[in-house]
Amino acid sequence: MNLELPTISDGQVEILLSDLLEHYGYDFTGYSKASIKRRILRLYSLDKALSFAEFRYRINNDTFYFKRFVEQITVNVTEMFRDPGFFKTLRDVVLPKLGTYPFIRIWLAGCSTGEEAYSISIILKELNLLHKSLVYATDLNPIVLEKASQGMFAMSQMKQYSENYILSGGTNDFSSYYTANYSLAKFNDELKSKLIFSTHNLVSDHSFNEFQLILCRNVLIYFDRDLQHKVLTLFDDSLEGLGYLALGTKETLDFSPISPNYKRIPGEKIWRKIG
C-alpha cells in the first residue's frame, strides 16, 4: 500500500497566490515562500483535497473555504502581555511620554485575535490614559477580528496571562478585568470602548491616520525584504514626529530606508522617530 504524502509544487503555490490576488485582491506574493508553502501544504493534507485542481477550484469558488484558507495561511499566535519586558517598557517609558499629549492614537497592526489590544488597553487604564486614547487594531483576516471584538478568551489561559501581567509591572488583581463565563473570560466593556477593530491589508492598503505609537510585532518576519521595506515606509508615513514604532523580538529597522530617522530605546525593539 502506497501512502504518499500530498505535495504541491512551487509552481502551484505561485498559481494559488496569483489567484488570490486576481479574485480577492489579497497579495501574498511578498510573503516568505517557505513559510507560506508549509502552511498551504498543511491545509492541503488536512482537508484531504483529491487533487490540486479541486483544491484550487474550492479556494476560487467557495467563499467559506476561501476564508478558511486565509485563516490557515495567516499566522495567529498571540497571548496577553507576551514578552512582559516589552510591555513594562511601554508602561514605564513610552506611554508616560505620550501621556503629555492631549490625545493618543495607537495603531496595532496585525492584531490577530486581540490579546495584545486588550493588554494595551489595561495599561492605558492603569496609567489613567484610556479616556484620551484610541487604539486602532487591524488585521488582514476578518475571522480573527470578529473573535477579537468579542473580548473573550479561554479561561484556561488566565493563569499564564496573569503571570505575564505581573511581570510587565501590573499591580492590580488581574481577575478584576474580566468576568468568568463558563470556560471563557469576558473582558470588561470599558477596556473595549477605546478599541476599534478593522480590516487593513499591510501589503495593499494605505496609511489611514497619524499615530503616536505603532505596534507591529512578529508580522514582518513572514515577509520578504522588499515587502518589509514597503511596510516600514507605510509605518513611517503614518507616524508623527517623536512617535514610537515597536516591532517583534526578531525584527529590526536596521538596513531599512527609514532607519536614519529613528533612535532605538535601549533593551527593547522600540524606536523613536527623530528625523
C-alpha positions as CSV (number, residue, x, y, z in Angstrom):
1,M,0.0,0.0,0.0
2,N,1.5,3.3,-1.1
3,L,0.8,6.2,1.3
4,E,2.4,9.1,-0.3
5,L,2.2,12.5,1.4
6,P,0.3,15.0,-0.7
7,T,2.5,17.5,-2.3
8,I,2.2,20.9,-4.0
9,S,5.0,22.2,-6.3
10,D,6.5,25.8,-6.0
11,G,4.8,26.5,-9.4
12,Q,1.4,25.5,-8.0
13,V,1.9,27.7,-4.9
14,E,2.6,30.6,-7.4
15,I,-0.7,29.8,-9.2
16,L,-2.6,29.9,-5.9
17,L,-1.1,33.2,-4.9
18,S,-1.9,34.9,-8.2
19,D,-5.5,33.5,-8.0
20,L,-5.8,35.2,-4.6
21,L,-4.6,38.5,-6.0
22,E,-6.8,38.3,-9.1
23,H,-10.0,37.0,-7.4
24,Y,-9.9,38.6,-3.9
25,G,-7.2,41.3,-4.0
26,Y,-5.1,39.6,-1.3
27,D,-1.4,39.9,-2.2
28,F,0.7,37.2,-0.6
29,T,3.4,37.4,-3.2
30,G,5.9,39.1,-0.9
31,Y,5.4,36.6,1.9
32,S,8.3,34.3,2.7
33,K,7.9,31.5,0.2
34,A,9.0,28.6,2.5
35,S,6.6,29.6,5.3
36,I,3.6,30.1,3.0
37,K,4.2,26.8,1.2
38,R,4.5,25.0,4.5
39,R,1.0,26.3,5.6
40,I,-0.6,25.6,2.2
41,L,0.7,22.0,2.3
42,R,-0.6,21.6,5.8
43,L,-4.1,22.7,4.8
44,Y,-3.9,20.6,1.6
45,S,-3.2,17.4,3.6
46,L,-5.5,18.3,6.5
47,D,-8.5,18.7,4.1
48,K,-7.5,15.7,2.0
49,A,-8.1,17.5,-1.3
50,L,-8.4,14.9,-4.1
51,S,-6.2,17.0,-6.4
52,F,-4.6,20.3,-6.7
53,A,-7.2,21.3,-9.3
54,E,-10.0,20.6,-6.9
55,F,-8.2,22.5,-4.1
56,R,-7.7,25.5,-6.4
57,Y,-11.3,25.3,-7.6
58,R,-12.6,25.4,-4.0
59,I,-10.5,28.4,-3.0
60,N,-11.6,30.4,-6.0
61,N,-15.3,29.5,-5.9
62,D,-16.3,28.7,-2.3
63,T,-16.2,31.9,-0.2
64,F,-16.4,29.9,3.0
65,Y,-13.4,27.8,2.0
66,F,-11.5,30.8,0.9
67,K,-12.0,32.3,4.4
68,R,-10.7,29.1,5.9
69,F,-7.7,29.2,3.5
70,V,-6.8,32.7,4.5
71,E,-7.2,31.9,8.2
72,Q,-4.8,28.9,7.9
73,I,-2.1,30.7,6.0
74,T,-2.1,33.9,8.1
75,V,-0.4,33.4,11.4
76,N,-2.4,33.8,14.6
77,V,-0.2,33.1,17.5
78,T,-0.6,35.6,20.4
79,E,-1.0,36.0,24.1
80,M,-1.7,38.8,26.6
81,F,1.4,40.7,27.8
82,R,3.6,38.5,25.6
83,D,7.2,39.4,26.2
84,P,6.4,41.1,29.6
85,G,9.6,43.2,29.4
86,F,8.3,44.9,26.3
87,F,5.1,45.8,28.0
88,K,7.0,47.1,31.0
89,T,8.9,49.5,28.7
90,L,5.6,50.6,27.2
91,R,4.3,51.2,30.8
92,D,7.4,52.9,32.2
93,V,8.9,54.8,29.3
94,V,6.7,55.1,26.2
95,L,3.2,55.7,27.4
96,P,4.1,58.2,30.2
97,K,5.8,60.3,27.4
98,L,2.7,60.1,25.3
99,G,0.6,60.9,28.3
100,T,1.6,64.6,28.0
101,Y,-0.3,64.7,24.6
102,P,-3.9,65.9,24.6
103,F,-4.9,62.7,22.7
104,I,-3.1,59.4,21.9
105,R,-3.7,57.5,18.8
106,I,-2.2,54.0,18.6
107,W,-2.1,51.6,15.7
108,L,-1.8,47.9,16.4
109,A,-1.1,46.3,13.0
110,G,-1.6,42.5,12.7
111,C,-3.7,42.4,15.9
112,S,-4.8,38.8,15.3
113,T,-7.4,37.6,18.0
114,G,-6.9,40.8,20.1
115,E,-4.9,39.7,23.1
116,E,-2.3,42.4,22.6
117,A,-5.0,45.1,22.1
118,Y,-6.6,44.3,25.5
119,S,-3.2,44.3,27.1
120,I,-2.5,47.8,25.9
121,S,-6.0,48.9,27.0
122,I,-5.3,47.6,30.5
123,I,-2.0,49.5,30.7
124,L,-3.7,52.7,29.4
125,K,-6.4,52.4,32.1
126,E,-3.8,51.9,34.8
127,L,-1.9,55.0,33.7
128,N,-5.2,56.9,33.6
129,L,-4.8,57.5,29.8
130,L,-7.6,55.3,28.5
131,H,-10.1,58.1,28.4
132,K,-8.0,60.1,25.9
133,S,-6.7,57.2,23.8
134,L,-7.9,55.3,20.7
135,V,-6.4,52.0,19.7
136,Y,-6.9,51.0,16.1
137,A,-6.4,47.2,16.0
138,T,-6.2,45.9,12.4
139,D,-5.7,42.6,10.7
140,L,-5.9,41.2,7.2
141,N,-8.1,38.4,8.4
142,P,-11.8,39.2,9.2
143,I,-12.4,36.0,11.1
144,V,-9.8,36.8,13.8
145,L,-11.1,40.3,14.1
146,E,-14.6,39.0,14.8
147,K,-13.1,37.0,17.6
148,A,-11.1,40.0,18.9
149,S,-14.1,42.3,19.0
150,Q,-15.9,39.9,21.4
151,G,-13.2,40.3,24.0
152,M,-13.5,36.7,25.2
153,F,-10.5,34.4,25.8
154,A,-10.1,30.9,27.2
155,M,-10.3,30.8,31.0
156,S,-7.5,28.2,30.9
157,Q,-5.1,30.9,29.7
158,M,-5.8,33.3,32.5
159,K,-3.2,31.9,34.9
160,Q,-0.4,32.5,32.3
161,Y,-1.8,35.9,31.3
162,S,-1.9,36.9,35.0
163,E,1.7,35.9,35.4
164,N,2.7,37.9,32.3
165,Y,0.7,40.9,33.6
166,I,2.6,40.9,36.9
167,L,6.0,40.6,35.2
168,S,5.0,43.5,32.9
169,G,4.6,45.8,36.0
170,G,0.9,45.2,36.7
171,T,-0.1,45.6,40.4
172,N,-3.9,45.1,40.3
173,D,-5.7,41.8,40.7
174,F,-5.8,40.7,37.0
175,S,-9.1,39.0,37.5
176,S,-10.8,42.3,38.1
177,Y,-10.5,43.0,34.4
178,Y,-12.8,40.1,33.3
179,T,-15.8,38.0,34.4
180,A,-15.7,34.3,34.2
181,N,-18.3,33.0,31.7
182,Y,-18.1,29.1,31.9
183,S,-14.9,28.3,30.0
184,L,-14.4,31.9,28.8
185,A,-13.1,35.1,30.4
186,K,-15.1,38.1,29.1
187,F,-13.1,41.3,29.4
188,N,-14.8,44.4,30.7
189,D,-16.6,46.7,28.2
190,E,-14.6,49.7,29.4
191,L,-11.4,48.1,28.0
192,K,-13.1,47.5,24.7
193,S,-14.6,51.0,24.5
194,K,-11.4,52.5,23.1
195,L,-10.6,49.7,20.7
196,I,-11.5,50.0,17.0
197,F,-11.1,46.7,15.2
198,S,-11.0,46.8,11.4
199,T,-9.5,45.0,8.4
200,H,-6.4,46.5,6.9
201,N,-4.0,44.9,4.4
202,L,-0.4,46.0,5.1
203,V,0.5,44.9,1.6
204,S,-2.0,46.9,-0.4
205,D,-3.8,49.4,1.8
206,H,-2.5,52.9,2.6
207,S,-1.9,55.0,5.7
208,F,-5.2,56.0,7.3
209,N,-4.3,58.3,10.2
210,E,-1.4,59.9,12.1
211,F,-0.3,57.9,15.1
212,Q,1.9,58.5,18.1
213,L,2.6,54.8,18.6
214,I,2.5,51.9,16.1
215,L,3.0,48.3,17.1
216,C,3.5,45.5,14.6
217,R,5.1,42.6,16.4
218,N,6.0,39.3,14.7
219,V,4.4,40.1,11.4
220,L,7.4,41.3,9.3
221,I,9.3,38.0,9.9
222,Y,6.9,36.4,7.4
223,F,7.6,39.0,4.7
224,D,10.5,39.1,2.2
225,R,12.9,42.0,2.4
226,D,11.2,44.2,-0.2
227,L,7.8,43.8,1.4
228,Q,9.3,44.6,4.8
229,H,10.7,47.8,3.5
230,K,7.4,48.7,1.9
231,V,5.5,48.1,5.2
232,L,8.1,50.0,7.3
233,T,7.7,53.0,4.9
234,L,3.9,52.8,5.4
235,F,4.5,53.0,9.2
236,D,6.9,55.9,8.8
237,D,4.2,57.8,6.7
238,S,1.7,57.0,9.5
239,L,3.8,58.0,12.5
240,E,4.0,61.5,13.9
241,G,7.4,63.1,14.6
242,L,8.7,61.8,18.0
243,G,6.3,58.9,17.8
244,Y,7.3,55.4,18.6
245,L,7.4,52.2,16.4
246,A,7.5,48.8,18.1
247,L,8.5,45.5,16.4
248,G,8.8,41.9,17.4
249,T,11.9,40.3,19.0
250,K,13.3,39.0,15.7
251,E,12.5,42.1,13.7
252,T,14.5,45.3,13.1
253,L,14.6,48.7,11.5
254,D,18.3,48.4,10.7
255,F,19.1,48.2,7.0
256,S,15.7,49.7,6.1
257,P,15.3,53.0,4.2
258,I,13.7,54.7,7.2
259,S,16.3,53.7,9.8
260,P,18.3,57.0,9.8
261,N,15.2,58.8,11.1
262,Y,14.9,56.6,14.2
263,K,16.7,56.1,17.5
264,R,16.3,52.8,19.4
265,I,15.2,52.6,23.0
266,P,17.8,50.6,24.9
267,G,16.8,47.0,25.6
268,E,13.6,46.7,23.5
269,K,12.6,46.6,19.8
270,I,11.1,50.1,20.1
271,W,12.3,53.0,18.1
272,R,11.5,56.7,18.4
273,K,11.1,58.9,15.3
274,I,13.6,61.8,15.5
275,G,14.1,62.7,11.8
